Amino acid sequence: MIGTDPGQPSRARPAPCGAHVLVLVEPLPYPFDTRVRAQVEALLSAGHEVTVICPTGFGFDALDETIDGVRVLRFRMPKGGRGADGYLREYGASMLRMARLVRRVGRERFVDVCLVCNPPDLLVALAFLLRRTGTRVVLDFREISPELYEAKFGARGVLHRLLLANERFAFRHSDVVMTVSEPCVTIVRERGTIDPARIFLVGNGPDVRRVYPVDPRPELRCGRAHLVLWLGSMSQQEGLGRLIMAADHLVNALGRDDMVFAMVGPGDVHDELRGEIESRGLGDVIHLSGAVGDDLVRAYMSTATVCVGVDERNAMNDRAAMRKILEYMAMGRAVVQFPLREMQRLCGDTTLYARNADALHLAEQIARLLDDAQLRGELERAARERVSQALMWHHQVPRMLAAIDAALAGAPHPRPARH
């Protein structure tokens, strides 16, 4: 084409219905990250083209591949560490590796929208590599990093203030912000001084294409009458020790032999959890599994008698929309959880609540459900109905696409003045 440098991507902006969206995600690979996978599929269905930059891991180790029409560029995840210094080293190395891939994508073709999935909030800075060509920036504010730091390390201090500064930076340099819960909307509006018209609530609803009942697999109960299930990412702040204590009370103190527990998911505390399980003599009662595929996740949820959440109340969890709880409910499972504020608002009286961080009361509520089939049935029906009315992923998709359209609609939003 006359006047076009063949070594540079075309700067002509495609029509909004055919935009090129670059997705940046640091913690988990695509398509392992459930929310990112659902977002990408929604973008494809709306006619957009998608490129994803993410780490390797969990069997997704190809550095450049195309999956169902999505180009995926991966970087080798740096070795993680414990403590604040370890996280800083991991994020720093990841940012450098992602920056090289962002430049590569930008050289190859025009990027209409850069969808940045935190953490870390500083990922928004990578979009600066594309800003000069007119790329819009949409921040998917999924995790509240300052509150997460406080929950992990029980302190604030210099690093907490740095995380708050990074958060403000991310808000200030995003054209549109999506976030997962109403309390997070409040954070964006108040800590970020963001125009409400640029904030979109896009919840963590279960995707009916992935979360649906299948035939139970009795072998997962290991010959017992009941399976008690926890699903999620295993880390220090998850509070899984309380579930082990609850199992210890039910099995060793009360002598119950009619149940088995499954704790399923990836994470960095498997060795510590396994040691505690063995020290309590629960090796044949609590089965600890790493990451599993969707088929086995569905089988576990379809087989479970009771599903549990063990996140305790704190400044982060009270604002979170826990996907695993909503998935349990969508599968029609009876649920016990601690009374987190946002989850109480979302779930109402369709789950049982144990006193916050109280392992013995958690055990009592689990036993109550195991022993009362009528109560279980009532909660199962109510939970499935509540989620199906407004909390599923397909209810969130129109708001997500509206956020992308809002970013595409005009010139990048002017940065708010510093205060």
C-alpha positions in Angstrom: 0.0 0.0 0.0 1.4 3.4 -1.0 2.7 5.5 1.9 2.7 2.5 4.4 5.9 1.3 6.0 5.7 -2.5 5.6 7.9 -2.8 8.7 5.2 -1.1 10.9 1.7 -2.2 11.9 -1.1 -0.4 10.2 -2.4 2.6 12.2 -5.8 2.6 10.6 -8.4 1.9 13.4 -10.7 -1.0 12.6 -14.4 -0.7 13.2 -15.3 -1.3 16.9 -17.0 -4.6 16.1 -13.6 -5.9 14.9 -11.2 -4.5 17.5 -7.9 -6.1 18.4 -7.8 -6.6 22.2 -4.5 -7.4 24.0 -5.0 -9.0 27.3 -2.3 -8.9 30.0 -2.4 -11.3 32.9 0.5 -12.1 35.2 -0.5 -14.6 37.9 -1.9 -17.5 35.8 -1.6 -18.9 32.2 -4.3 -18.7 29.6 -6.6 -20.6 29.5 -6.2 -21.8 33.1 -7.3 -18.4 34.5 -11.1 -18.9 34.6 -12.1 -15.2 34.5 -9.7 -14.4 31.7 -11.0 -17.4 29.7 -14.6 -16.3 30.1 -13.7 -12.7 29.1 -11.7 -13.8 26.0 -14.6 -16.0 24.9 -17.0 -13.1 25.3 -14.8 -10.9 23.2 -14.5 -13.5 20.5 -18.3 -13.9 20.4 -18.7 -10.2 20.0 -16.4 -10.2 16.9 -13.2 -9.0 18.4 -9.7 -10.4 17.8 -7.8 -11.3 21.0 -4.1 -11.7 21.9 -3.1 -12.8 25.4 0.2 -12.3 27.1 0.5 -14.5 30.2 3.0 -16.8 32.0 3.6 -20.5 31.4 2.5 -23.1 33.9 0.1 -25.9 34.7 1.0 -27.7 31.5 0.6 -24.6 29.3 4.2 -24.2 28.3 4.2 -23.2 24.6 5.6 -19.7 24.3 3.6 -18.8 21.1 0.5 -20.7 20.1 -3.0 -20.2 18.9 -5.9 -21.7 20.9 -9.4 -21.6 19.4 -8.5 -18.5 17.4 -6.7 -16.7 20.3 -3.1 -16.0 19.9 -1.3 -16.7 23.2 2.2 -15.4 23.9 3.7 -16.7 27.2 6.8 -15.9 29.2 8.5 -18.2 31.6 7.2 -17.5 35.0 10.1 -16.5 37.3 10.5 -18.5 40.5 8.1 -17.3 43.2 9.2 -16.5 46.6 7.8 -16.1 50.1 7.4 -12.8 51.8 7.1 -9.3 50.4 10.6 -9.4 48.9 9.8 -12.6 47.0 6.7 -11.1 45.5 8.5 -8.0 44.5 11.2 -10.0 42.7 8.6 -12.1 40.9 6.6 -9.1 39.8 9.7 -7.2 38.6 11.0 -10.1 36.5 7.5 -10.8 35.1 7.1 -7.1 34.1 10.3 -7.1 32.2 9.4 -10.3 30.3 5.9 -9.0 29.6 7.2 -5.7 28.3 9.2 -7.5 25.6 6.1 -9.3 24.4 4.0 -6.1 24.5 6.6 -4.4 22.2 6.5 -7.4 19.9 2.7 -7.3 19.6 2.8 -3.6 19.1 5.3 -3.9 16.3 3.3 -6.6 14.5 -0.1 -4.9 14.5 -2.3 -2.2 15.9 -3.8 -2.8 19.4 -7.2 -1.1 19.9 -7.6 -2.0 23.6 -5.2 -3.3 26.2 -7.2 -5.2 28.8 -5.0 -5.2 32.0 -5.9 -7.9 34.6 -4.5 -7.0 38.0 -2.5 -8.0 40.1 -0.1 -6.3 40.0 -1.7 -2.9 39.4 1.6 -1.7 37.9 0.8 -3.8 34.8 -1.0 -0.7 33.5 2.4 0.8 32.9 3.0 -1.7 30.1 0.2 -0.2 28.2 2.3 3.0 27.9 4.3 1.1 25.3 1.2 1.3 23.1 -0.2 4.6 24.2 1.4 6.7 21.5 -0.5 4.8 18.8 -3.8 5.5 20.4 -4.4 2.2 22.3 -7.1 2.5 25.0 -6.6 0.9 28.4 -9.2 -1.0 30.3 -8.2 -2.2 33.8 -9.9 -5.3 35.2 -9.6 -4.6 38.9 -9.9 -8.1 40.2 -7.8 -7.9 43.4 -7.3 -5.2 46.0 -3.5 -5.4 46.4 -3.2 -3.2 49.5 -5.8 -5.2 51.4 -4.3 -8.4 50.1 -0.9 -7.4 51.5 -2.4 -6.6 54.8 -4.1 -10.0 54.9 -1.0 -11.9 54.0 1.5 -10.1 56.2 -0.6 -8.6 59.0 1.0 -5.2 58.5 0.9 -2.0 56.6 4.0 0.2 56.5 6.0 1.3 53.5 5.0 -1.5 51.1 1.4 -1.0 51.9 1.7 2.7 51.0 3.5 1.8 47.8 0.7 -0.6 46.8 -1.8 2.2 47.4 0.3 4.5 45.1 0.4 1.8 42.5 -3.3 1.4 42.7 -3.9 5.1 42.2 -1.5 5.1 39.3 -3.5 2.3 37.6 -6.8 4.1 38.1 -5.4 7.4 36.8 -3.9 5.8 33.6 -6.9 3.7 32.7 -9.6 4.9 30.3 -12.2 2.5 31.8 -12.1 0.3 35.0 -14.1 -2.9 35.3 -14.3 -4.5 38.8 -15.9 -7.5 40.4 -18.1 -6.3 43.3 -20.0 -3.3 44.6 -17.4 -2.6 47.4 -14.7 -2.6 44.8 -16.7 -0.1 42.7 -16.6 2.1 45.8 -12.8 1.8 46.1 -12.4 2.7 42.4 -14.6 5.7 42.8 -13.2 7.0 46.1 -9.5 6.0 46.1 -9.2 6.5 42.3 -11.5 9.6 42.0 -12.8 8.0 38.8 -15.8 9.3 37.0 -18.7 6.8 37.7 -19.4 6.7 34.0 -16.0 5.0 33.5 -16.6 2.3 36.1 -18.3 -1.0 35.2 -19.3 -3.8 37.6 -18.5 -7.1 35.9 -19.1 -9.8 38.5 -17.4 -13.2 38.9 -20.4 -15.3 37.9 -20.2 -18.9 36.9 -20.1 -19.8 33.2 -22.8 -22.3 32.3 -20.6 -23.6 29.5 -18.1 -24.7 32.2 -20.1 -25.2 35.4 -22.8 -27.7 35.1 -23.8 -31.0 36.8 -22.5 -34.3 35.7 -23.0 -37.8 36.9 -21.5 -38.2 40.5 -18.4 -40.3 40.8 -18.8 -42.4 44.0 -15.1 -43.3 44.0 -14.4 -39.7 45.0 -16.2 -40.5 48.3 -13.7 -43.3 49.0 -16.3 -45.6 50.4 -17.8 -43.0 52.7 -21.4 -41.7 52.7 -20.4 -38.0 52.2 -17.8 -35.9 50.5 -17.0 -32.4 51.9 -15.4 -30.3 49.2 -13.2 -27.1 49.1 -12.0 -25.8 45.7 -9.7 -22.9 45.1 -6.1 -21.6 45.0 -4.2 -22.7 48.1 -2.2 -19.9 49.8 -1.4 -18.7 53.3 -4.4 -16.3 53.5 -7.0 -18.9 52.4 -7.4 -20.3 56.0 -7.3 -23.9 55.1 -5.9 -24.8 58.5 -9.4 -24.1 59.9 -10.9 -26.8 57.5 -8.3 -29.3 58.7 -9.2 -28.4 62.3 -12.9 -28.8 61.5 -12.2 -32.3 60.0 -10.1 -33.2 63.1 -13.0 -32.3 65.4 -15.6 -34.3 63.4 -13.4 -37.4 62.9 -11.1 -37.6 65.8 -13.1 -35.8 68.6 -16.6 -36.9 67.6 -15.6 -40.2 66.0 -17.5 -39.8 62.7 -16.4 -42.1 60.0 -19.1 -41.3 57.3 -17.2 -38.5 55.5 -14.2 -37.7 53.5 -12.8 -34.3 52.7 -11.3 -33.1 49.4 -9.2 -29.9 49.1 -8.6 -29.3 45.4 -6.5 -26.6 43.7 -3.1 -25.2 42.9 -1.0 -23.3 45.4 2.3 -22.9 47.3 1.3 -24.4 50.7 0.6 -28.0 49.8 3.6 -29.3 51.8 2.6 -27.4 54.9 -1.0 -28.6 54.6 0.0 -32.2 54.0 2.2 -32.1 57.1 -0.6 -30.8 59.2 -3.0 -33.4 57.8 -0.6 -36.2 58.6 0.2 -34.9 62.1 -3.5 -35.1 63.0 -3.8 -38.7 61.6 -6.2 -37.5 58.8 -4.3 -38.9 55.8 -7.1 -41.2 54.8 -9.8 -38.6 55.5 -8.5 -35.4 53.8 -7.4 -35.8 50.2 -5.2 -33.0 48.9 -5.0 -32.4 45.2 -3.3 -29.9 43.0 -4.8 -28.3 39.9 -7.3 -30.5 38.0 -9.1 -30.1 34.7 -12.7 -28.9 34.3 -14.0 -32.4 33.9 -12.8 -33.5 37.3 -13.9 -30.2 38.9 -17.4 -30.8 37.7 -17.2 -34.4 39.0 -16.1 -33.2 42.5 -18.9 -30.7 42.7 -21.5 -33.1 41.4 -20.4 -35.7 44.0 -20.0 -33.5 47.0 -22.7 -33.4 49.8 -21.4 -30.2 51.2 -19.1 -27.5 49.8 -17.2 -25.0 52.1 -15.6 -21.6 52.0 -13.1 -20.8 54.7 -12.1 -17.2 53.9 -12.2 -15.2 57.1 -13.5 -11.7 57.4 -10.9 -9.0 56.7 -10.7 -5.8 54.6 -10.0 -7.7 51.4 -12.4 -10.7 51.8 -15.3 -8.6 52.9 -15.2 -6.8 49.5 -14.7 -9.9 47.4 -17.1 -11.9 45.2 -15.9 -15.4 45.8 -16.2 -17.3 42.5 -16.0 -20.7 44.1 -19.0 -20.1 46.3 -21.1 -18.9 43.4 -20.0 -22.0 41.4 -21.0 -24.3 44.3 -24.4 -22.6 44.3 -24.8 -22.8 40.5 -24.2 -26.6 40.8 -26.9 -26.8 43.4 -24.7 -27.7 46.4 -25.3 -26.9 50.0 -22.7 -24.5 51.2 -21.1 -23.5 54.6 -19.0 -20.3 54.7 -17.9 -17.5 57.0 -20.1 -14.3 57.0 -18.1 -12.1 54.6 -20.1 -8.9 53.9 -20.2 -9.1 50.1 -20.9 -12.8 50.1 -23.8 -12.3 52.6 -25.2 -9.7 50.2 -24.9 -12.0 47.2 -26.0 -15.3 48.9 -28.5 -14.1 51.4 -30.0 -17.0 53.3 -29.2 -19.6 50.7 -26.1 -20.8 52.5 -25.2 -21.6 56.1 -22.8 -19.3 57.9 -20.3 -20.3 60.6 -19.0 -17.8 63.1 -16.0 -16.0 61.6 -12.8 -18.0 61.7 -14.3 -20.5 64.2 -13.2 -24.0 63.1 -15.4 -25.7 65.7 -18.6 -23.9 64.6 -17.6 -24.6 61.0 -17.5 -28.3 61.9 -20.9 -28.0 63.6 -22.5 -26.4 60.5 -21.0 -29.1 58.2 -22.4 -31.8 60.5 -25.8 -30.1 60.5 -26.0 -30.2 56.7 -24.7 -33.8 56.5 -27.3 -34.9 59.0 -30.3 -33.0 57.6 -31.2 -34.0 54.1 -34.3 -31.7 54.0 -32.3 -28.6 54.9 -29.7 -29.5 52.3 -32.3 -29.8 49.7 -33.9 -26.5 50.6 -30.6 -24.7 50.4 -29.6 -26.4 47.2 -32.7 -25.3 45.4 -32.6 -21.8 46.8 -28.9 -21.4 46.0 -29.3 -22.5 42.4 -32.3 -20.2 41.9 -30.5 -17.2 43.4 -27.5 -17.5 41.2 -29.4 -18.3 38.0 -31.5 -15.1 38.4 -28.8 -12.6 38.1 -25.3 -13.8 39.1 -24.2 -16.1 36.2 -21.5 -15.0 33.8 -23.9 -14.5 30.9 -25.5 -11.7 33.1 -22.1 -10.0 33.3 -21.1 -10.2 29.6 -23.2 -7.2 28.4 -21.5 -5.0 31.0 -18.1 -6.2 30.1 -18.7 -5.5 26.4 -20.1 -2.1 27.3 -16.8 -1.4 29.1 -14.8 -2.3 26.0 -17.1 -0.2 23.8 -16.8 2.8 26.2 -13.0 2.6 25.8 -13.3 2.4 22.1 -15.8 5.3 21.8 -13.5 8.2 21.9 -10.1 9.7 22.6 -8.2 8.4 25.7 -9.7 9.8 28.8 -7.8 12.8 30.2 -5.8 12.0 33.3 -7.3 13.4 36.5 -5.3 16.2 38.2 -3.1 15.1 41.1 -4.4 16.2 44.5 
